[in-house]
Amino acid sequence: MESEQRAEQGAEQYQCCGLLQQDLTELCAWAGIASIPRVTVRPSCAATEGAEPCRLGERCIQVELQNDSDPRSVCGVFLRGWKVDEEMLGVLSKCLPALGSLKTLKSLTLEGNPLPEHSFHVLMGASSTLSHLSLRNNCIDDRAAQLLGQGLSSMSSSNRSLVSLVLSFNRISDVGAEHIAEGLRWNRSLLSLSLAHNRIGDAGAVKLAEVLQPFKLRHEEVVERRRLLMEEQGQPRAAESSSGHALSLQVSAAAGKLSATKQRTSTTKKKELLRKDKSKQSKKSTAPSDSRPGRSRGAKGAIEEQQDTEAGDLAEPSHPLLEPGLHCGGNVILPGNRVLLNLNLSRECGAGGAWLQHGPFPMLVSSPPTDNRITERGLGALLAAVEGQEQQEGAGGRQGLRCLSLNRNNFSSACAAFTRLQELLLQRDPLPKLVEDEEERSQDP
């Protein structure tokens, strides 16, 4: 136990120098990794002579260099043909940021590589720069889905860079789908999500549908919304130890200030009305018969006011909790996630199977069907979500789902709800379906 703690402290204290092989060797030694990957220069299409090939299954890291004579000029890193375990993922998370020439990582594909601790969520933190992340065929279960949902968003933090997340061919059930839906609650960057070929049924589909349409805030979310509103008004944040009492005092003080402000505003308005009445009476005898210029000025003012209102509507709030909401029956209702454009919940045709990792390649073994099984109940909930977004069309410049894949689930493609859904999506999708999605063309995970 003490040796493990010393190893962790040593790894934390080590300062990476930017030479990948040297940093990799040092950090692997601290982590107790005996088999240290070899770093080789990736052969280019133009020049392959002298390049060291990586043998199948060898723990090898290939790099691309901007300058062939400078090992610090790494601009690309490739890991293929071997499994990345938990310890190695931690080592790489320390090595790669130290590579000065490696530009911000935008796309990562990590497929057929299940991790025992399901630590994929570390790739989706608030500081992550990834835009596209594919985690197909990694045996991701409901516990891992919970961590991924938390990585997408919570009330206190949210991923702002990820626009595409692929979680197909995993083991996510209705419970995991609910966790993912929780992550979509406050995430406003993700545009495309694939949950195809998992174990999601009606309950999971309903939870995903609920977050895509107006939903009411929970008590803790209402409290957080009030706190954020007061912060935006320049009021000091309440101390965490007495947050409830301090929040009540702040709300009371704000209400008192608002009441005093209303009184002053009311007095000022009365004086202004009296002044305007006197001015109108004095100008009656001199007013011209043609009042079109006055109407023109009024129209111009109305246009300017409308532009100001539209600009206010389009302004992006600092937190989704601050989005314009409705008060109904003592509840605060927000418009829901209208940023997600593509959602894939399709299922695999055939008897089903499980993909297991065998060496560097996954293989299919027979098993009972455990694929998505959404019926007309879940379909109805998703249809209601799309119809609800249709009614909110254009609010805040956000339009909602444009593509929803439900192919081969447990309902007839000729049922009325599916026909209606297809009609709505056809109207809402601005791009023609020239080529089917890659996951729909091939069933191989």
Summary of the structure (lengths in Angstrom):
residues: 445
radius of gyration: 28.8
end to end distance: 39.5
largest distance: 99.4
contacts: 1236
relative contact order: 0.09
helix: 44%
strand: 13%
